[in-house]
Amino acid sequence: MKTTTYFLHTKSRPDRAVIRDEWIQRVVRHPVREERQGDGRIRRWARIPEMGDRALRVILLEDGETIHNAFFDRDFEE
C-alpha cells in the first residue's frame, strides 16, 4: 500500500489508530461513492460493518493508488 508521509503521521493519532489497513484497501477497491476534488485528489467512501456500518473516507492522490488520508466521515450520505 503506497502512502504519503502525511498519512503515516495522521494514522498515529488515537482517533485514527483504530482504522485497519484492510478497511482502507476495501474502500479503495470497492467504494460506494467516488468524487474527484479540484486539486485532482480522489475521495472514496465505503461502509465498514465491523465499525457499526460507519462510513470510511479515503483520500487518494491523483495517481489513484497513493493513500493520503483516511477517516470516518460523520457527514457521509449515500
C-alpha contacts under 8 A as a table, 3 or more apart, distances in Angstrom:
res1	aa1	res2	aa2	distance
1	M	65	E	7.88
1	M	66	T	7.32
1	M	67	I	7.63
2	K	65	E	6.73
2	K	66	T	4.77
2	K	67	I	6.16
3	T	7	F	6.26
3	T	8	L	7.13
3	T	66	T	5.06
3	T	67	I	4.56
3	T	68	H	6.05
4	T	7	F	5.22
4	T	8	L	6.60
4	T	66	T	6.88
4	T	67	I	6.34
4	T	68	H	5.36
5	T	8	L	5.13
5	T	9	H	6.23
6	Y	9	H	5.11
6	Y	10	T	6.21
6	Y	68	H	6.56
6	Y	69	N	7.52
7	F	10	T	5.24
7	F	11	K	5.87
7	F	67	I	6.88
7	F	68	H	5.08
7	F	69	N	5.18
7	F	70	A	7.62
8	L	11	K	5.23
8	L	12	S	6.76
9	H	12	S	5.75
9	H	13	R	7.57
10	T	13	R	5.48
10	T	16	R	7.05
10	T	69	N	7.67
11	K	16	R	5.21
11	K	17	A	5.59
11	K	19	I	7.94
11	K	70	A	7.93
12	S	16	R	6.60
12	S	17	A	5.57
13	R	16	R	5.32
13	R	17	A	5.90
14	P	17	A	5.21
14	P	18	V	7.48
15	D	18	V	6.79
16	R	19	I	5.63
16	R	70	A	7.85
16	R	71	F	6.58
17	A	20	R	7.73
19	I	23	W	7.00
19	I	24	I	7.60
19	I	70	A	7.93
19	I	71	F	7.59
20	R	23	W	5.35
20	R	24	I	6.65
21	D	24	I	5.05
21	D	25	Q	6.24
22	E	25	Q	5.07
22	E	26	R	6.12
23	W	26	R	4.93
23	W	27	V	6.31
23	W	48	I	7.11
24	I	27	V	5.20
24	I	28	V	6.30
24	I	56	L	7.76
24	I	58	V	6.73
24	I	70	A	7.17
25	Q	28	V	5.01
25	Q	29	R	6.11
26	R	29	R	5.21
26	R	30	H	5.70
26	R	31	P	7.53
26	R	46	A	7.79
27	V	30	H	5.26
27	V	31	P	4.93
27	V	44	R	6.48
27	V	45	W	5.95
27	V	46	A	5.24
27	V	56	L	7.28
27	V	57	R	7.59
27	V	58	V	6.87
28	V	31	P	6.15
28	V	44	R	6.63
28	V	58	V	7.17
28	V	65	E	7.91
30	H	46	A	7.22
31	P	34	E	6.65
31	P	44	R	5.65
31	P	45	W	5.24
31	P	46	A	5.01
32	V	44	R	7.49
32	V	45	W	5.82
32	V	46	A	5.17
32	V	47	R	7.80
32	V	78	E	7.89
33	R	44	R	5.75
33	R	45	W	5.42
33	R	46	A	7.13
33	R	78	E	7.60
34	E	42	I	7.03
34	E	43	R	5.52
34	E	44	R	4.51
34	E	45	W	6.62
35	E	42	I	5.89
35	E	43	R	5.15
35	E	44	R	6.67
36	R	40	G	6.04
36	R	41	R	5.89
36	R	42	I	4.57
36	R	43	R	6.15
37	Q	40	G	5.31
37	Q	41	R	5.30
37	Q	42	I	6.05
37	Q	43	R	7.21
38	G	41	R	7.39
40	G	61	L	7.20
40	G	62	E	5.21
41	R	59	I	6.70
41	R	60	L	5.64
41	R	61	L	4.69
41	R	62	E	4.81
41	R	64	G	7.90
42	I	59	I	5.60
42	I	60	L	5.00
42	I	61	L	6.34
42	I	62	E	6.56
42	I	64	G	6.85
43	R	57	R	6.70
43	R	58	V	5.83
43	R	59	I	4.69
43	R	60	L	6.48
44	R	57	R	5.61
44	R	58	V	5.28
44	R	59	I	6.50
44	R	60	L	8.00
45	W	55	A	6.33
45	W	56	L	5.53
45	W	57	R	4.53
45	W	58	V	6.38
46	A	55	A	5.49
46	A	56	L	5.62
46	A	57	R	6.97
47	R	53	D	5.16
47	R	54	R	5.43
47	R	55	A	4.36
47	R	56	L	6.15
48	I	51	M	5.55
48	I	52	G	6.90
48	I	53	D	4.77
48	I	54	R	5.53
48	I	55	A	6.20
48	I	56	L	6.75
49	P	52	G	5.28
49	P	53	D	4.17
49	P	54	R	7.06
50	E	53	D	6.75
51	M	54	R	5.79
54	R	72	F	6.68
54	R	73	D	7.61
54	R	74	R	7.77
55	A	72	F	5.62
55	A	73	D	5.61
55	A	74	R	7.26
55	A	76	F	6.54
56	L	70	A	6.91
56	L	71	F	5.66
56	L	72	F	4.41
56	L	73	D	5.88
57	R	70	A	5.56
57	R	71	F	5.48
57	R	72	F	5.99
57	R	73	D	5.97
58	V	67	I	7.13
58	V	68	H	7.61
58	V	69	N	5.73
58	V	70	A	4.35
58	V	71	F	6.74
59	I	67	I	6.13
59	I	68	H	5.43
59	I	69	N	4.99
59	I	70	A	6.24
60	L	63	D	7.47
60	L	64	G	5.63
60	L	65	E	6.16
60	L	66	T	5.41
60	L	67	I	4.70
60	L	68	H	5.38
60	L	69	N	7.19
61	L	64	G	5.80
61	L	65	E	6.85
61	L	66	T	5.44
61	L	67	I	6.56
61	L	68	H	6.32
62	E	65	E	7.98
63	D	66	T	6.63
67	I	70	A	7.70
73	D	76	F	5.61
